[in-house]
Amino acid sequence: MKRGFTLLELLVVIIILTVLAALGLGQYSRVVEKSRSTEARKIIGDIRDLATAYYQYHGTMTGFGIDEAGIGLGFDQIPFSCRTSHYFNYFIDNGATHDNFLRIVANRCLTGAGGKNPGWNGAVAQIHLTSTMGGAAPIDTWTLNPPYN
């Protein structure tokens, strides 16, 4: 008596494994992308710390821009445009900068811009931090556009 698997049994196992792999790969991609957003949150937090120091020294946020935040095109600067060393680019929303108010925006670099493929198509993913200065500490409001929610 020979023991073994039939062709039908092998096909069923292969189909089940394929379905499980497809489900797991989608979840894996979301987890990886969410972890990459940690880079942006850390850098935005560093910029906010610089902005807080600027506000404490000058008493206003007027005049705080990319130069004061260390954002630029230099190798040692926070990237203003996409590059291969970062998953995001950053800027200060000057239209939203007032005496005691600041908005920092991180845009996810897309395919072909720095070689950082986010793995989705459609809307641009952004992370915003809006800080209102004054008082003992800034009041922060984070806005996370998809797929980070």
N, C-alpha and C positions, 0 to 999 in steps of 0.2 A: 504494500500500500504506500503510495507516494503522498508526501505531505507538502503543502505549499499553498500559495494564494492564487485565486483565480484572477483573471484579467479584470473582471468586474469589481472585485474587492480592491484591487490596486487602484483602479480609476476612482472609486469612491473616496479612498484615503487621499489621493492626490487632489481631488476637488475640495475636500474639507480643509486640507492644509493650505490650498490657494486662497480660499475664502478667509481663513484666519490670518494669513499673511497680509492680505489686502486691508483688512480691518486694522491690524496692528500697525501697518506702515502709515496709514492716515493719522492715527493717534500719535505715533512717534514723531511725525513731521510737525504736528502742532506743539508737542512738548519741546522739541528742539527750538522752534521759532520763538516760543514763549521764553525760553531760557536766554536766547539771544537778545531779547528786549531788556534783559538785566543790564547789558552794556549801556544802553541808552539811559536807563533810570539812574545808574551810577554817575554817568557823565553829567546828566541834567542836575543831579544833586550837587555835584561839584561846582557847576556854574551857579546854582542857587546860593551856595556858600560864599562864592566870590561876590555875588550881588548883595548878599546880606552885609558883608564887610564894607562894600562900596556905600551902601545906604547908611550904615552906622557912621562912616567917615564923613560923607557929604550931606547927609540928611535928606537926600532925594534920590530917586532912580533915574531922573533926567540925566542923560549923558552916558548911561551904562549901555554899552553895545558890544559888538563882537570882539573888538580889541581888548576891552576890559575883561571879557569872559575867556580870552585865550582861544577864540575860534578863528581859524584862518586856513591858509593853504600850506603853511610850513609843516615839515615832517613831525615836529614835536608839538604841534597845536591840535586842538580839537577840530575834526574835519568839518569844513564848510561845504565841501562837495564830496561825493562818494569816492572812496579809495579802497584798495584791497585790504587795508589793515583794520577797517571798521565796517560794521553792518548798517550804520546809520550816518546821516549828516545832520548838522545842528545849526540852528540860527536863533537869534533873538528877534521876536516879533516887535519891531520898533513901533508899529502902529498901536501896539497894546502897552507900551511902556509910558508910564506917567510918573508923577511925583513919588508915589509909593506902590506902584503896580508893575509887575514884570511877567511876560510870558516867554517861555523857552520851548522850542519845538524841535523834535527829532523826527526826521523822515527816514523810513526804511529804504535802503538802496535797492533798486530793482535790477532785474537781469540786464547785463551789459553795462551797468554803471558800477564799476569796481568789482565786477565778477561775483557779486553776492546775491545769488538767486534765492528769493524768499520762498519759492515753491507755491505761490498762488498768483492768480491773475485778478485784475479788477481794481478796486479802490486802493489808493495809496494809504499805507498804514502809517500812522503818526502817533507820537506820544507827546502830550503837552503838559507842562507844569506852569500853572499860574500862581504867582506868589504876591501876596499883599503884605508889604513891609510895615513896620510900626509895632509898637508894643514890645513885649519880651521876646517874641520869636515871630518869624513870618508865618502867615496863614497860607497853607498850600492847598491847591486843588489840582488833582491829576485827572487828565482825560486820556483814555486809551481807545483809539479807533481800532476796528477789527484788523487782524484776528487776535488781538491780545486780550480781549474781554473774557 
